[in-house]
Amino acid sequence: MMPIKNFNKKQKLGEIVSIFPKAADLFMQNQIDFCCGGDRTLEYAAKERGIEVREILDQLEALYEDYRARANDETDWRTAKYSDIIDFIENTHHAFLKKELPVTEELVTKILKVHFIDNGESLTKVHKLFSQLKSELEMHLIKEEQSLFPMIKEYEKNPSDELLDKIVDEIVETEDEHDVAGDILKELRQVTNNYNVPSTGCATFELTYKKIQAIESDLFRHIHLENNVLHERLKKERENR
C-alpha cells in the first residue's frame, strides 16, 4: 500500500482534478461525478459508489507519481488568463459538441427505427433523453458564447465590481444548467445499462453508444473546467474584493 502524499480523502473532487487533470480518467472509470458533483469530498463520493476510499487514493497517487516522472507540461488552468480558458473551452469542448450532437442524434433515431421491435422501450427513452440533452446543450452554448463569456473577457480587460456581480449571478444560472445536463447523462447511463449493447444490436448500435459515451466524457471535463476552475476563481474574486 502506497503512502499518501499528494491527496487525501477530505479533498473535494473538483479540487483534485484542478490540481491533477488526469484524475478525471480514474474518476470516470469508477463513475464518480467530478464536474457537477465536484464540491463533494473524495471520501463521500467513494462511499456513494461503494468503493474503498483508500483504493482510490492508492490509484490516484500512482497515477500522479507516473505523471510527475514523465514531466508532463499540461496547462495549469488555475493560473491561466480567463480569456485563455474561455478560448480553450470554445475551441475544444464547444466545437466538439457542435460537431457530435447532430451526428449522434441521427444515429439515435436510426437505431430506434431499426431495432424498435427488439429494444423499442429502452431506445424510446434513449431517444427522448438524448433529444433533451441536445436541446439543453445547444441553448447553453449560445448563452455562454453570447453572454457569459463576453462579459468575463470584458471584465478581464476592464474590471469592475458591478460587472463581476453580473457575471457571478449568471454563473449560478449556468451551473444549474450544468446540473440538468448531468442528470440527463446519469439517466442515459442507467437506461442503457452503462451503454451495454444488447445481443440484437448491430455495428451502428455500438457506434451510437460509443458516441454518447464520448459526449459524456468530454462534457465531464468541460463542466469541470467551467465549474471548478473558471467559475470558482471568479466567485472567489468577488468574495475577496
C-alpha positions as CSV (number, residue, x, y, z in Angstrom):
1,M,0.0,0.0,0.0
2,M,1.4,3.4,-1.0
3,P,1.9,6.2,1.5
4,I,-0.5,9.1,0.6
5,K,1.5,12.2,-0.2
6,N,-0.4,14.4,-2.5
7,F,-4.1,13.8,-2.0
8,N,-6.4,13.0,0.9
9,K,-10.0,11.7,1.4
10,K,-11.3,15.1,2.6
11,Q,-10.3,16.9,-0.6
12,K,-13.1,17.9,-2.9
13,L,-13.3,16.1,-6.3
14,G,-13.1,19.4,-8.3
15,E,-10.0,20.5,-6.4
16,I,-8.3,17.1,-7.1
17,V,-9.0,17.3,-10.9
18,S,-7.9,21.0,-10.9
19,I,-4.6,20.0,-9.4
20,F,-4.2,16.8,-11.5
21,P,-6.4,16.8,-14.6
22,K,-5.6,13.1,-15.3
23,A,-7.5,12.2,-12.2
24,A,-10.6,12.7,-14.3
25,D,-9.9,9.4,-16.1
26,L,-9.8,7.5,-12.9
27,F,-13.0,9.1,-11.6
28,M,-14.8,8.4,-14.9
29,Q,-13.7,4.7,-14.8
30,N,-15.4,4.5,-11.4
31,Q,-18.4,6.5,-12.4
32,I,-17.6,9.3,-9.9
33,D,-19.1,12.6,-10.9
34,F,-16.3,15.2,-10.5
35,C,-17.9,18.0,-12.6
36,C,-21.5,18.8,-11.3
37,G,-20.6,16.9,-8.1
38,G,-17.2,18.5,-7.8
39,D,-17.9,20.0,-4.4
40,R,-18.2,16.6,-2.7
41,T,-15.2,15.1,-0.9
42,L,-13.4,12.0,-2.3
43,E,-14.4,10.1,0.8
44,Y,-18.1,10.9,0.3
45,A,-18.0,10.1,-3.4
46,A,-16.2,6.8,-2.9
47,K,-18.7,5.7,-0.2
48,E,-21.6,6.6,-2.5
49,R,-20.2,4.3,-5.2
50,G,-19.4,1.5,-2.7
51,I,-15.6,1.8,-3.3
52,E,-12.9,1.8,-0.7
53,V,-11.5,5.3,-0.5
54,R,-8.0,4.0,0.2
55,E,-8.1,2.0,-3.0
56,I,-8.9,5.2,-5.0
57,L,-6.2,7.2,-3.2
58,D,-3.6,4.5,-3.9
59,Q,-4.5,4.6,-7.6
60,L,-4.6,8.4,-7.6
61,E,-1.1,8.5,-6.0
62,A,0.3,6.0,-8.5
63,L,-1.1,8.0,-11.5
64,Y,0.3,11.3,-10.1
65,E,3.8,9.8,-9.5
66,D,3.8,8.5,-13.0
67,Y,2.6,11.9,-14.3
68,R,5.4,13.7,-12.5
69,A,8.0,11.2,-13.7
70,R,7.0,11.9,-17.3
71,A,7.3,15.7,-16.6
72,N,4.1,16.3,-18.5
73,D,3.6,20.1,-19.0
74,E,-0.2,20.4,-19.2
75,T,-1.6,23.8,-18.8
76,D,-2.4,24.8,-15.3
77,W,-5.8,26.4,-15.8
78,R,-5.9,27.6,-12.1
79,T,-3.5,30.4,-13.0
80,A,-4.3,30.9,-16.7
81,K,-5.9,34.1,-18.0
82,Y,-9.7,33.9,-18.1
83,S,-9.7,34.6,-21.8
84,D,-7.3,31.7,-22.5
85,I,-9.6,29.3,-20.5
86,I,-12.6,30.6,-22.5
87,D,-10.8,30.2,-25.8
88,F,-9.9,26.7,-24.9
89,I,-13.4,25.8,-23.9
90,E,-14.9,27.2,-27.1
91,N,-12.3,25.7,-29.5
92,T,-12.2,22.3,-27.8
93,H,-15.4,21.5,-25.9
94,H,-17.9,23.7,-27.7
95,A,-16.5,22.7,-31.1
96,F,-16.7,19.0,-30.2
97,L,-20.4,19.3,-29.1
98,K,-21.4,21.3,-32.2
99,K,-19.9,18.5,-34.4
100,E,-21.0,15.5,-32.4
101,L,-24.5,16.3,-31.2
102,P,-26.3,16.4,-34.6
103,V,-24.4,13.3,-35.8
104,T,-25.3,11.3,-32.7
105,E,-28.9,12.5,-32.8
106,E,-29.2,11.0,-36.3
107,L,-27.7,7.7,-35.1
108,V,-30.0,7.5,-32.1
109,T,-33.0,8.0,-34.4
110,K,-31.6,5.4,-36.8
111,I,-31.2,2.6,-34.2
112,L,-34.6,3.4,-32.8
113,K,-36.2,2.7,-36.2
114,V,-34.1,-0.4,-37.0
115,H,-34.2,-2.0,-33.5
116,F,-37.7,-0.9,-32.3
117,I,-39.1,-4.4,-32.3
118,D,-36.5,-5.8,-30.0
119,N,-35.5,-2.8,-28.0
120,G,-38.2,-0.3,-28.5
121,E,-38.9,0.6,-24.9
122,S,-35.3,1.4,-23.9
123,L,-34.4,3.0,-27.2
124,T,-37.5,5.3,-27.0
125,K,-36.2,6.5,-23.6
126,V,-32.7,7.0,-25.1
127,H,-34.1,9.0,-28.0
128,K,-36.1,11.2,-25.6
129,L,-33.3,11.8,-23.2
130,F,-30.7,12.5,-25.9
131,S,-33.1,14.9,-27.6
132,Q,-33.4,16.7,-24.3
133,L,-29.7,16.7,-23.8
134,K,-29.0,18.1,-27.2
135,S,-31.6,20.9,-26.8
136,E,-30.3,21.8,-23.4
137,L,-26.7,21.9,-24.5
138,E,-27.3,23.9,-27.7
139,M,-29.1,26.6,-25.8
140,H,-26.4,26.5,-23.1
141,L,-23.6,27.0,-25.7
142,I,-25.4,30.0,-27.2
143,K,-25.9,31.6,-23.8
144,E,-22.2,31.2,-22.8
145,E,-20.8,32.4,-26.2
146,Q,-23.2,35.4,-26.5
147,S,-23.5,36.5,-22.9
148,L,-21.3,34.9,-20.1
149,F,-18.0,34.6,-21.9
150,P,-18.0,38.1,-23.5
151,M,-18.7,39.5,-20.0
152,I,-15.8,37.6,-18.5
153,K,-13.5,38.8,-21.2
154,E,-14.6,42.4,-20.8
155,Y,-14.1,42.1,-17.0
156,E,-10.6,40.8,-17.6
157,K,-9.8,44.0,-19.7
158,N,-11.9,46.4,-17.6
159,P,-12.6,45.0,-14.1
160,S,-15.5,46.5,-12.1
161,D,-17.5,45.3,-9.1
162,E,-20.7,45.8,-11.0
163,L,-19.7,43.6,-13.9
164,L,-18.3,41.0,-11.6
165,D,-21.7,40.8,-9.8
166,K,-23.5,40.3,-13.1
167,I,-21.0,37.6,-14.0
168,V,-21.4,35.7,-10.8
169,D,-25.2,35.9,-11.0
170,E,-25.1,34.4,-14.5
171,I,-22.7,31.7,-13.3
172,V,-25.3,30.5,-10.8
173,E,-27.8,30.0,-13.7
174,T,-25.1,28.4,-15.8
175,E,-24.2,25.8,-13.1
176,D,-27.9,25.0,-12.7
177,E,-27.9,24.2,-16.4
178,H,-24.9,22.0,-15.9
179,D,-26.8,20.1,-13.3
180,V,-29.6,19.5,-15.7
181,A,-27.3,18.1,-18.3
182,G,-25.5,15.9,-15.7
183,D,-28.8,14.5,-14.6
184,I,-29.8,13.6,-18.1
185,L,-26.5,11.8,-18.7
186,K,-27.0,9.8,-15.5
187,E,-30.4,8.7,-16.7
188,L,-28.9,7.8,-20.1
189,R,-26.3,5.6,-18.4
190,Q,-29.0,3.9,-16.3
191,V,-31.4,3.3,-19.2
192,T,-28.6,1.8,-21.4
193,N,-27.3,-0.3,-18.6
194,N,-24.0,1.5,-18.7
195,Y,-24.1,1.6,-22.5
196,N,-24.2,-2.2,-22.8
197,V,-25.2,-3.1,-26.4
198,P,-27.8,-5.9,-26.4
199,S,-27.1,-9.1,-28.3
200,T,-29.5,-8.0,-31.1
201,G,-27.5,-4.8,-31.6
202,C,-25.5,-4.0,-34.7
203,A,-22.4,-2.1,-35.5
204,T,-24.4,1.2,-35.8
205,F,-25.9,0.4,-32.3
206,E,-22.4,0.1,-30.9
207,L,-21.2,3.2,-32.6
208,T,-24.1,5.2,-31.3
209,Y,-23.5,4.2,-27.7
210,K,-19.7,4.9,-28.1
211,K,-20.6,8.4,-29.4
212,I,-22.9,9.1,-26.4
213,Q,-20.1,8.0,-24.1
214,A,-17.6,10.2,-25.8
215,I,-20.0,13.2,-25.3
216,E,-20.4,12.2,-21.7
217,S,-16.6,12.0,-21.2
218,D,-15.9,15.4,-22.9
219,L,-18.8,17.1,-21.1
220,F,-17.4,15.9,-17.7
221,R,-14.1,17.7,-18.5
222,H,-15.9,20.6,-20.0
223,I,-18.1,21.2,-17.0
224,H,-15.3,20.6,-14.6
225,L,-13.2,23.3,-16.2
226,E,-16.0,25.8,-16.0
227,N,-17.5,25.0,-12.6
228,N,-14.4,24.1,-10.6
229,V,-11.8,26.4,-12.2
230,L,-13.2,29.3,-14.2
231,H,-16.4,29.9,-12.1
232,E,-14.7,29.1,-8.8
233,R,-11.9,31.7,-9.5
234,L,-14.5,34.4,-10.3
235,K,-16.6,33.6,-7.3
236,K,-13.6,33.8,-5.0
237,E,-12.5,37.0,-6.6
238,R,-15.9,38.5,-5.6
239,E,-15.7,37.1,-2.1
240,N,-12.2,38.6,-1.6
241,R,-12.7,42.0,-3.0
